[in-house]
Amino acid sequence: MSLDPILNAPAEVQVHVLAVIAAVTLGPFAIYRRRRDRVHKILGYLWVSAMAVLAGSGLFIESALWAMLGPFGPIHLLSLWVLYTLWRGVQAARRRDPAKHSLTMRELYWQSLGIAGLFTLLPGRRINRVVFPETPEVGGAVVVLGVLTIVTLAIIGRKRRGGTT
């Protein structure tokens, strides 16, 4: 493992990585805390801020592999989606709709940090070079296993809820 790909990256990438670390760390404490008290609110504000910085900084990272419109590619749509979903989750809390707020924030955590984070392990990506510097193809295998796991869990969940596959 080598941090050189991050330490030698442009500032927007470094800010993005720091925001990811904060969001991944704070998320479970903010969104799975049983008591909805002042600590939940403070952790929630910190998590939403980290997610906003994460998404905002992501807009400034050039998409060399997938550029379609200047420096922008499909991955930049994820940043816009995160900002929109954060807004929806905060609005639900302000409207005193805890069920919608909780569902929105939990889905955002797992979809944006879990699924998108998984794809950072693809060969050729910076995080792949950090985690698998000698064997980048292992990152591809991890992504395939992760996607298979997510699909399997989705199918199991749908069957439990009585849906069709």
C-alpha positions in Angstrom: 0.0 0.0 0.0 1.3 3.4 -1.0 -0.3 6.8 -0.4 1.8 8.4 -3.1 -1.1 8.5 -5.7 -3.0 10.6 -3.2 -0.2 12.7 -1.8 0.9 13.6 -5.3 -2.6 14.3 -6.5 -4.1 17.7 -7.3 -5.6 19.6 -4.3 -9.2 18.9 -5.3 -8.4 15.1 -5.2 -6.8 15.4 -1.8 -9.8 17.4 -0.4 -12.1 14.8 -2.0 -10.3 12.0 -0.3 -10.3 13.7 3.1 -14.1 14.4 2.8 -14.6 10.7 1.9 -12.7 9.6 5.0 -14.8 12.0 7.1 -18.1 10.9 5.5 -17.4 7.2 5.7 -16.3 7.5 9.4 -19.1 9.8 10.6 -21.9 8.2 8.6 -22.7 5.2 10.7 -22.7 7.2 13.9 -25.0 9.9 12.4 -27.4 7.6 10.6 -27.6 4.6 12.8 -27.6 6.3 16.2 -30.7 5.1 18.1 -31.3 8.3 20.0 -32.2 11.3 17.9 -30.6 13.8 20.3 -28.2 16.7 20.1 -25.3 14.3 19.4 -27.2 12.9 16.4 -27.9 16.4 15.2 -24.2 17.5 15.5 -22.9 14.3 13.8 -25.6 14.7 11.1 -24.5 18.3 10.4 -20.9 17.2 10.2 -21.8 14.2 7.9 -23.9 16.4 5.6 -21.0 18.9 5.4 -18.5 16.2 4.6 -20.8 14.8 1.9 -21.3 18.3 0.5 -17.6 18.9 0.3 -17.1 15.4 -1.1 -19.7 16.0 -3.9 -18.5 19.6 -4.5 -14.9 18.7 -4.8 -15.8 15.8 -7.1 -17.1 18.3 -9.6 -13.6 19.7 -9.9 -11.9 16.4 -10.5 -11.3 15.9 -14.2 -12.7 12.7 -15.7 -9.8 11.6 -17.9 -11.2 8.1 -18.5 -14.8 9.0 -19.1 -14.7 12.7 -20.3 -17.7 13.5 -22.5 -18.3 17.2 -22.1 -15.0 18.9 -21.6 -13.5 17.6 -18.4 -16.9 16.2 -17.3 -18.1 12.7 -17.5 -21.0 10.5 -16.2 -19.3 10.3 -12.7 -19.9 14.0 -12.3 -23.7 13.3 -12.4 -23.1 11.3 -9.2 -21.8 14.5 -7.5 -24.9 16.4 -8.6 -27.2 13.5 -7.4 -25.4 13.5 -4.0 -26.0 17.3 -3.5 -29.7 16.9 -4.5 -30.2 13.9 -2.3 -28.6 15.7 0.7 -31.0 18.6 0.1 -33.9 16.2 0.1 -32.8 14.5 3.3 -32.3 17.8 5.1 -35.7 19.0 3.9 -37.3 15.9 5.3 -35.8 16.5 8.7 -36.9 20.2 8.6 -40.5 19.0 7.7 -40.3 16.7 10.7 -40.6 13.6 8.5 -38.1 11.3 10.3 -39.0 8.2 8.3 -38.2 9.9 5.0 -35.1 11.7 6.5 -33.7 8.4 7.8 -34.4 6.4 4.6 -32.9 9.2 2.4 -29.7 9.5 4.4 -29.2 5.8 4.8 -29.7 5.1 1.1 -27.4 8.0 0.3 -24.7 6.6 2.6 -24.8 3.1 1.0 -25.3 4.1 -2.6 -22.8 7.0 -2.8 -20.1 5.7 -0.4 -20.6 2.0 -0.8 -21.3 1.4 -4.4 -19.4 4.4 -5.8 -16.6 3.7 -3.4 -16.4 0.1 -4.7 -15.8 1.4 -8.2 -12.8 3.4 -7.1 -11.0 0.0 -6.9 -11.2 -0.5 -10.7 -7.8 -0.9 -12.3 -6.5 2.5 -13.6 -8.2 4.5 -10.8 -6.1 6.3 -8.2 -7.5 4.4 -5.2 -6.7 1.1 -6.9 -3.0 2.3 -7.2 -3.1 3.1 -3.4 -4.6 -0.2 -2.3 -3.3 -2.6 -5.0 -0.1 -1.0 -6.3 1.5 -4.3 -7.4 -1.6 -6.2 -8.6 -4.3 -3.8 -9.9 -6.3 -6.6 -11.3 -7.2 -7.6 -7.8 -9.2 -4.4 -7.6 -11.2 -5.5 -10.6 -11.9 -8.9 -8.9 -13.0 -7.1 -5.7 -15.4 -4.9 -7.8 -16.9 -8.0 -9.5 -17.4 -9.7 -6.1 -18.8 -6.6 -4.6 -21.3 -6.1 -7.4 -22.4 -9.8 -7.2 -22.9 -9.4 -3.5 -25.0 -6.2 -3.9 -27.1 -7.9 -6.5 -27.6 -11.0 -4.4 -28.6 -9.0 -1.4 -31.0 -7.0 -3.5 -32.6 -10.1 -4.8 -32.9 -11.6 -1.3 -34.4 -8.4 0.1 -36.9 -8.3 -2.7 -37.9 -11.9 -2.1 -38.4 -11.2 1.6 -40.6 -8.2 0.8 -42.7 -10.4 -1.5 -41.5 -8.8 -4.8 -40.8 -10.6 -8.0 -37.3 -11.2 -9.4 
